[in-house]
Amino acid sequence: ILEETAFYPEGGGQPADHGYLMFNKKRSKVVDVQKIGNIIIHVMKGSVPQE
């Protein structure tokens, strides 16, 4: 769970941002970003650390 994000969610005809997030010096690919209410959801490809 992130407190803030630099990724822009899909909306208003604009596609979502894609990129990478770093966790413990390993990166995970962000393949989609959605906004549901006030919550931003990052869809990741591959594994994400639990801590």
Biopython code that builds the backbone (N, CA, C, O; Angstrom):
import numpy as np
from Bio.PDB.StructureBuilder import StructureBuilder

atoms = [
    (1, "ILE", "N", (0.859, -1.168, 0.000)),
    (1, "ILE", "CA", (0.000, 0.000, 0.000)),
    (1, "ILE", "C", (0.901, 1.224, 0.000)),
    (1, "ILE", "O", (1.806, 1.347, 0.824)),
    (2, "LEU", "N", (0.639, 2.122, -0.933)),
    (2, "LEU", "CA", (1.419, 3.350, -1.054)),
    (2, "LEU", "C", (0.638, 4.524, -0.477)),
    (2, "LEU", "O", (-0.586, 4.571, -0.593)),
    (3, "GLU", "N", (1.333, 5.469, 0.142)),
    (3, "GLU", "CA", (0.679, 6.680, 0.638)),
    (3, "GLU", "C", (0.474, 7.684, -0.484)),
    (3, "GLU", "O", (-0.494, 8.445, -0.465)),
    (4, "GLU", "N", (1.377, 7.696, -1.469)),
    (4, "GLU", "CA", (1.310, 8.611, -2.605)),
    (4, "GLU", "C", (1.761, 7.878, -3.854)),
    (4, "GLU", "O", (2.419, 6.841, -3.775)),
    (5, "THR", "N", (1.398, 8.429, -5.019)),
    (5, "THR", "CA", (1.839, 7.837, -6.276)),
    (5, "THR", "C", (2.138, 8.928, -7.296)),
    (5, "THR", "O", (1.531, 9.998, -7.271)),
    (6, "ALA", "N", (3.068, 8.649, -8.183)),
    (6, "ALA", "CA", (3.372, 9.543, -9.294)),
    (6, "ALA", "C", (2.698, 9.051, -10.569)),
    (6, "ALA", "O", (2.785, 9.701, -11.611)),
    (7, "PHE", "N", (2.026, 7.902, -10.489)),
    (7, "PHE", "CA", (1.370, 7.308, -11.646)),
    (7, "PHE", "C", (-0.015, 7.908, -11.837)),
    (7, "PHE", "O", (-0.784, 8.033, -10.883)),
    (8, "TYR", "N", (-0.330, 8.280, -13.082)),
    (8, "TYR", "CA", (-1.639, 8.840, -13.403)),
    (8, "TYR", "C", (-2.576, 7.704, -13.794)),
    (8, "TYR", "O", (-2.239, 6.896, -14.660)),
    (9, "PRO", "N", (-3.762, 7.631, -13.161)),
    (9, "PRO", "CA", (-4.700, 6.562, -13.501)),
    (9, "PRO", "C", (-5.419, 6.837, -14.815)),
    (9, "PRO", "O", (-5.485, 7.977, -15.273)),
    (10, "GLU", "N", (-5.948, 5.795, -15.406)),
    (10, "GLU", "CA", (-6.753, 5.919, -16.613)),
    (10, "GLU", "C", (-7.987, 6.747, -16.290)),
    (10, "GLU", "O", (-8.601, 6.572, -15.237)),
    (11, "GLY", "N", (-8.352, 7.651, -17.198)),
    (11, "GLY", "CA", (-9.559, 8.444, -16.984)),
    (11, "GLY", "C", (-9.639, 9.607, -17.944)),
    (11, "GLY", "O", (-8.618, 10.104, -18.419)),
    (12, "GLY", "N", (-10.857, 10.042, -18.230)),
    (12, "GLY", "CA", (-11.057, 11.193, -19.110)),
    (12, "GLY", "C", (-10.524, 10.970, -20.508)),
    (12, "GLY", "O", (-10.128, 11.921, -21.181)),
    (13, "GLY", "N", (-10.510, 9.725, -20.954)),
    (13, "GLY", "CA", (-9.997, 9.408, -22.280)),
    (13, "GLY", "C", (-8.486, 9.259, -22.342)),
    (13, "GLY", "O", (-7.938, 8.956, -23.401)),
    (14, "GLN", "N", (-7.808, 9.468, -21.222)),
    (14, "GLN", "CA", (-6.355, 9.343, -21.177)),
    (14, "GLN", "C", (-5.966, 7.947, -20.699)),
    (14, "GLN", "O", (-6.573, 7.423, -19.765)),
    (15, "PRO", "N", (-4.965, 7.342, -21.325)),
    (15, "PRO", "CA", (-4.504, 6.027, -20.854)),
    (15, "PRO", "C", (-3.746, 6.167, -19.532)),
    (15, "PRO", "O", (-3.245, 7.242, -19.202)),
    (16, "ALA", "N", (-3.673, 5.091, -18.800)),
    (16, "ALA", "CA", (-2.934, 5.072, -17.534)),
    (16, "ALA", "C", (-1.432, 5.086, -17.791)),
    (16, "ALA", "O", (-0.959, 4.634, -18.834)),
    (17, "ASP", "N", (-0.694, 5.614, -16.821)),
    (17, "ASP", "CA", (0.766, 5.555, -16.870)),
    (17, "ASP", "C", (1.242, 4.117, -16.687)),
    (17, "ASP", "O", (0.563, 3.297, -16.069)),
    (18, "HIS", "N", (2.404, 3.832, -17.227)),
    (18, "HIS", "CA", (3.090, 2.554, -17.026)),
    (18, "HIS", "C", (4.493, 2.880, -16.546)),
    (18, "HIS", "O", (4.991, 3.982, -16.776)),
    (19, "GLY", "N", (5.119, 1.948, -15.894)),
    (19, "GLY", "CA", (6.482, 2.172, -15.421)),
    (19, "GLY", "C", (6.875, 1.113, -14.417)),
    (19, "GLY", "O", (6.414, -0.026, -14.490)),
    (20, "TYR", "N", (7.730, 1.490, -13.476)),
    (20, "TYR", "CA", (8.240, 0.537, -12.493)),
    (20, "TYR", "C", (8.195, 1.137, -11.093)),
    (20, "TYR", "O", (8.338, 2.347, -10.916)),
    (21, "LEU", "N", (7.994, 0.278, -10.106)),
    (21, "LEU", "CA", (8.142, 0.628, -8.696)),
    (21, "LEU", "C", (9.295, -0.195, -8.141)),
    (21, "LEU", "O", (9.456, -1.363, -8.493)),
    (22, "MET", "N", (10.093, 0.414, -7.278)),
    (22, "MET", "CA", (11.227, -0.275, -6.670)),
    (22, "MET", "C", (10.858, -0.753, -5.272)),
    (22, "MET", "O", (10.295, -0.002, -4.475)),
    (23, "PHE", "N", (11.182, -2.013, -4.984)),
    (23, "PHE", "CA", (10.977, -2.622, -3.675)),
    (23, "PHE", "C", (12.267, -3.337, -3.294)),
    (23, "PHE", "O", (12.666, -4.287, -3.968)),
    (24, "ASN", "N", (12.921, -2.895, -2.227)),
    (24, "ASN", "CA", (14.147, -3.556, -1.760)),
    (24, "ASN", "C", (15.161, -3.770, -2.887)),
    (24, "ASN", "O", (15.721, -4.857, -3.025)),
    (25, "LYS", "N", (15.391, -2.737, -3.682)),
    (25, "LYS", "CA", (16.347, -2.736, -4.792)),
    (25, "LYS", "C", (15.944, -3.650, -5.951)),
    (25, "LYS", "O", (16.769, -3.952, -6.814)),
    (26, "LYS", "N", (14.700, -4.088, -5.978)),
    (26, "LYS", "CA", (14.168, -4.865, -7.098)),
    (26, "LYS", "C", (12.985, -4.104, -7.659)),
    (26, "LYS", "O", (12.213, -3.504, -6.912)),
    (27, "ARG", "N", (12.841, -4.128, -8.978)),
    (27, "ARG", "CA", (11.744, -3.374, -9.568)),
    (27, "ARG", "C", (10.627, -4.297, -10.031)),
    (27, "ARG", "O", (10.856, -5.426, -10.465)),
    (28, "SER", "N", (9.412, -3.776, -9.924)),
    (28, "SER", "CA", (8.220, -4.480, -10.378)),
    (28, "SER", "C", (7.514, -3.581, -11.382)),
    (28, "SER", "O", (7.409, -2.372, -11.176)),
    (29, "LYS", "N", (7.035, -4.168, -12.460)),
    (29, "LYS", "CA", (6.433, -3.404, -13.544)),
    (29, "LYS", "C", (4.972, -3.066, -13.253)),
    (29, "LYS", "O", (4.183, -3.940, -12.890)),
    (30, "VAL", "N", (4.618, -1.780, -13.418)),
    (30, "VAL", "CA", (3.238, -1.318, -13.315)),
    (30, "VAL", "C", (2.660, -1.350, -14.728)),
    (30, "VAL", "O", (3.137, -0.643, -15.615)),
    (31, "VAL", "N", (1.627, -2.177, -14.934)),
    (31, "VAL", "CA", (1.055, -2.345, -16.273)),
    (31, "VAL", "C", (-0.274, -1.617, -16.435)),
    (31, "VAL", "O", (-0.761, -1.467, -17.555)),
    (32, "ASP", "N", (-0.871, -1.159, -15.324)),
    (32, "ASP", "CA", (-2.132, -0.418, -15.391)),
    (32, "ASP", "C", (-2.320, 0.321, -14.077)),
    (32, "ASP", "O", (-1.830, -0.109, -13.033)),
    (33, "VAL", "N", (-3.040, 1.441, -14.141)),
    (33, "VAL", "CA", (-3.375, 2.212, -12.944)),
    (33, "VAL", "C", (-4.834, 2.625, -13.074)),
    (33, "VAL", "O", (-5.232, 3.205, -14.084)),
    (34, "GLN", "N", (-5.629, 2.326, -12.052)),
    (34, "GLN", "CA", (-7.051, 2.653, -12.049)),
    (34, "GLN", "C", (-7.385, 3.441, -10.791)),
    (34, "GLN", "O", (-6.747, 3.272, -9.751)),
    (35, "LYS", "N", (-8.399, 4.311, -10.896)),
    (35, "LYS", "CA", (-8.881, 5.046, -9.733)),
    (35, "LYS", "C", (-10.309, 4.614, -9.461)),
    (35, "LYS", "O", (-11.174, 4.698, -10.332)),
    (36, "ILE", "N", (-10.546, 4.148, -8.239)),
    (36, "ILE", "CA", (-11.885, 3.757, -7.812)),
    (36, "ILE", "C", (-12.196, 4.587, -6.573)),
    (36, "ILE", "O", (-11.628, 4.353, -5.506)),
    (37, "GLY", "N", (-13.092, 5.551, -6.711)),
    (37, "GLY", "CA", (-13.347, 6.489, -5.613)),
    (37, "GLY", "C", (-12.093, 7.294, -5.353)),
    (37, "GLY", "O", (-11.560, 7.928, -6.264)),
    (38, "ASN", "N", (-11.618, 7.275, -4.121)),
    (38, "ASN", "CA", (-10.383, 7.981, -3.757)),
    (38, "ASN", "C", (-9.178, 7.054, -3.699)),
    (38, "ASN", "O", (-8.114, 7.450, -3.222)),
    (39, "ILE", "N", (-9.333, 5.828, -4.178)),
    (39, "ILE", "CA", (-8.263, 4.833, -4.098)),
    (39, "ILE", "C", (-7.618, 4.643, -5.467)),
    (39, "ILE", "O", (-8.315, 4.464, -6.466)),
    (40, "ILE", "N", (-6.290, 4.682, -5.513)),
    (40, "ILE", "CA", (-5.530, 4.424, -6.734)),
    (40, "ILE", "C", (-5.025, 2.988, -6.665)),
    (40, "ILE", "O", (-4.382, 2.597, -5.690)),
    (41, "ILE", "N", (-5.315, 2.204, -7.700)),
    (41, "ILE", "CA", (-4.903, 0.803, -7.751)),
    (41, "ILE", "C", (-3.831, 0.643, -8.817)),
    (41, "ILE", "O", (-4.032, 1.019, -9.972)),
    (42, "HIS", "N", (-2.683, 0.080, -8.423)),
    (42, "HIS", "CA", (-1.589, -0.203, -9.344)),
    (42, "HIS", "C", (-1.651, -1.685, -9.695)),
    (42, "HIS", "O", (-1.577, -2.537, -8.810)),
    (43, "VAL", "N", (-1.785, -1.993, -10.971)),
    (43, "VAL", "CA", (-1.788, -3.385, -11.429)),
    (43, "VAL", "C", (-0.354, -3.728, -11.798)),
    (43, "VAL", "O", (0.245, -3.093, -12.666)),
    (44, "MET", "N", (0.196, -4.745, -11.125)),
    (44, "MET", "CA", (1.595, -5.104, -11.282)),
    (44, "MET", "C", (1.749, -6.407, -12.052)),
    (44, "MET", "O", (0.890, -7.287, -11.991)),
    (45, "LYS", "N", (2.858, -6.518, -12.779)),
    (45, "LYS", "CA", (3.217, -7.769, -13.449)),
    (45, "LYS", "C", (4.359, -8.389, -12.660)),
    (45, "LYS", "O", (5.361, -7.730, -12.384)),
    (46, "GLY", "N", (4.209, -9.644, -12.300)),
    (46, "GLY", "CA", (5.247, -10.310, -11.517)),
    (46, "GLY", "C", (4.973, -10.205, -10.039)),
    (46, "GLY", "O", (3.899, -9.773, -9.621)),
    (47, "SER", "N", (5.952, -10.603, -9.246)),
    (47, "SER", "CA", (5.769, -10.640, -7.798)),
    (47, "SER", "C", (6.089, -9.296, -7.159)),
    (47, "SER", "O", (6.894, -8.515, -7.666)),
    (48, "VAL", "N", (5.437, -9.056, -6.037)),
    (48, "VAL", "CA", (5.642, -7.843, -5.252)),
    (48, "VAL", "C", (5.929, -8.283, -3.819)),
    (48, "VAL", "O", (5.209, -9.129, -3.289)),
    (49, "PRO", "N", (6.960, -7.735, -3.177)),
    (49, "PRO", "CA", (7.267, -8.128, -1.802)),
    (49, "PRO", "C", (6.090, -7.889, -0.863)),
    (49, "PRO", "O", (5.334, -6.934, -1.040)),
    (50, "GLN", "N", (5.938, -8.745, 0.124)),
    (50, "GLN", "CA", (4.857, -8.611, 1.095)),
    (50, "GLN", "C", (5.147, -7.541, 2.142)),
    (50, "GLN", "O", (4.219, -7.051, 2.786)),
    (51, "GLU", "N", (6.396, -7.172, 2.324)),
    (51, "GLU", "CA", (6.758, -6.166, 3.335)),
    (51, "GLU", "C", (7.277, -4.920, 2.692)),
    (51, "GLU", "O", (7.630, -3.967, 3.387)),
]
sb = StructureBuilder()
sb.init_structure("model")
sb.init_model(0)
sb.init_chain("A")
sb.init_seg("    ")
for serial, (resi, resn, name, xyz) in enumerate(atoms, 1):
    if name == "N":
        sb.init_residue(resn, " ", resi, " ")
    sb.init_atom(name, np.array(xyz, "f"), 0.0, 1.0, " ", f" {name:<3s}", serial, name[0])
structure = sb.get_structure()
